[in-house]
Amino acid sequence: MAVSASAVKELREKTGAGMLDCKKALEEANGNIDKAIEVLREKGLSAAAKKSDRIATEGLVESYIHANGRIGVLVEINCETDFVAKNEGFREFVRDVAMQIAATSPKYVRREEVPQEELDKEKEILRAQALNEGKPEKIVDKMVEGRISKYYEEYCLMEQSFVKDPDKTITELVNEKISTIGENITIRRFVRYELGEGLEKKQDNFVEEVMSQVKQ
């Protein structure tokens, strides 16, 4: 069966396997992502997926405070051993993720965490927008699914582009670290604070400030 480019991309992000291998695995699994992951693991082609079932209970809680004290982040990232948690490469990775959160303000770690109620509401809004744009009814649902993917890319940390290297996602960054370090790595949770958030005040673009520093 024919598989979509978005499905290949999703499988590649989850497993770290090559694009052609992902395409073949999806075809073999009739488009089912979970079954395709099993196919890759059986063939020994998924370094990240092979480690994904291993328990990661060590790691770090990292803090990042923007220089002007207006944005603060706490993030917990787990690995399997205390040895890796003390590794400078792992620590640098955790700091990069904390700065990513400060710069891009995600709401969730991964798409599975988005409440169904919020997702349904977003789809209703996107559907209304498409209809108001005069799009034919028969293509509206497909357009909504495409725009929901953009929603995930904006609000789910794992699907965001890495601010230091926009050509890769945070999922791809995690998979790279798993392959390099040799242990399962999980971004578990985070909290982000912005000074005066929710209060009426002059809006300064603190996010642009953070991103300008991250890219230096």
N, C-alpha and C positions, 0 to 999 in steps of 0.2 A: 504493500500500500504506500501511497505517497505521504510523506510526513512534512509538516510545516517547518520553516526555518526557526520559528519561535520555540518549537518543541525541541529541536536540535540544540538551540542555544541554552534552554533550561536544563537539558540533560548534561550538557557540557559543563555548565556552572556547578551542577550538583556533584559531578564525578571527577572533573579534571581530565576526562578522556578526550581524544582527538575528535574533531568534527565529523570526519568520515566514519569513524568507529561508532559515534553516537547515532549517526544517520542509519547505519546498518542495524544497530541494536534496536532502534525504534521500529524499523521496518519488520524486524524479526518478532518484535513484541506487539505488532499491530497498533503502534502509537501509544501504548501504555507506558508511562514514565517509570513506574515502580518495577514493572517487569523488565524494562530496558536496562535499568540499573543492575538487576540480577543477571541479565545476559552479559553485561560488561564485567561484572565481578567474576562470573564463571570463566570468562576468557582471560581474566587477569589484566584487564585493560583500565581498571578504575582504581588508581592509587588512593584517592581520597575516599571513595566509597568503601574500600576494604577496611578503612580505619574508622568509618563513621559509627559503627556499632560499639566501639570500644569506649569504656566509661572514662570521662574526663572530669575529675573532681579537684584537681590542683589548678593553679593559674594565678591570676592577678586581678585586683580591683584597682583600676587606674583613675586618677583624677586629672582633669584638664581645666584650667582657668584661663580665659582669654585675658590678654595683657591689661586691658582696661577694667577688669573685674566685673564685666557685665554679662558674661556667659560662662557657665560652669557645667561640667559633665562628669559623671561617674559611670564607669563601664566595668562589667565583670566578664572576663574572658577566661575560659577553662582550657587546660591541657591535661595530660595524663600523669605527669611526674613533676615533683618539686624541682628536679634538675633542669627541666626545660623552662619552668616558670622563672628560674634565675638566669636563663640564657639571655644575653643582650639582644640577640635577634628577635626573640619572642617579645621582650620588653619594648623594643622599638615598634614592633607590629601593634602592640596594645596601645601605645601612645598615638600611633597613626589613626587607629580606629576611634580613639577618644576625640581627636581633632576633627575627624570626618563628621562625627555626630554634632560637634559644636558648629561646624561650617554648614551642614546641610539640613539639620533639624529633622531627622526622621521621627516617625511616630512609633514604629514597630521594628523588631529585629528582622522578621521574615513574614512573608505574605500570609502564612497560616495563622498568624496572630491577629489579623484584621477581623474585627467582629462582623458576623454575617449581616447584622442590622446596618452597620455603617457601609458595608459593601453594597447592599441592596439599595440604600439611599443614594449612593454615588452613581449606581447604574441608572436609577430613575432620572437623576439630573442629567447625565450624559445622553440618555435616550431623548429627553426633552430638548436638549441642545441640538442634537442631530436632526430631529424633526423640525425644529424652528429654523434650521439652516436649509430646509427644503429637501433634505435627503430622502430618497425613495424608501418606503417602509421595508422593502425586502432586503436592503443592505444595512439598515439601522443597527440590527443586533450585532452584525459583524463589526461595525464601526465602534459600538460600545465596548466590545471585547478588546479591540485594539487600544482604545483609550483607557480601559481599566489596566492594561499592561503598563501604560504610562503612569497611572496612579501608583501602582506598585513600585515602579522605578523611582518615584519621587518620595514616597513615604516609608518604604521598607528598606532598612539599612542594607540587607544582603543583596538587594537588586540595584542599589545606587552605583553610579560610576565613582571610582576612587578619585578623590580630588587631586591627588598627586600624580595620577596616571589615568586620565579619563577613558583610555582604551580598554581598561579592565574593570570589572565589577568587584564589589567587596567579596562576593562569593568566590570569584576567581582568585582574588588575593588570598583568601582563607585557604583555598585548595592548594595554592602555591606553597604556602607556609606548611601545610600538612605534608606535602611531598618533600619539602626541604628538611623539616624537623623530624619527620617520621612518627609523629604522634597525632592523635585526633585533637582538633582544636574547635572549640565552640564559643561563639559570642552568645552569652547567656542572657544578659539584660543590661539596660542602661537607664539613666535618668538625666535629663538635660534641663537646666534652669537658665532663664534669661531675665535679667533685671527688669522689674516692672511689668513682666508678662501678664496680660489680662487687664492691665490698668490703662486708662486713657492717658496718653502722653504723646509727645513728639516722637515720631517714628524715625529712628536712625537705623541705617542698614548695617547692623553689627555682623550679620552673616558674611557680607562682602569683605569686612575687615578681617574676619577669621580666615576666610578662603585666601585672601591676599597673602597672609602670613604662612599658611600651609604650603602654598605653591613656591615660596622662596627657597 
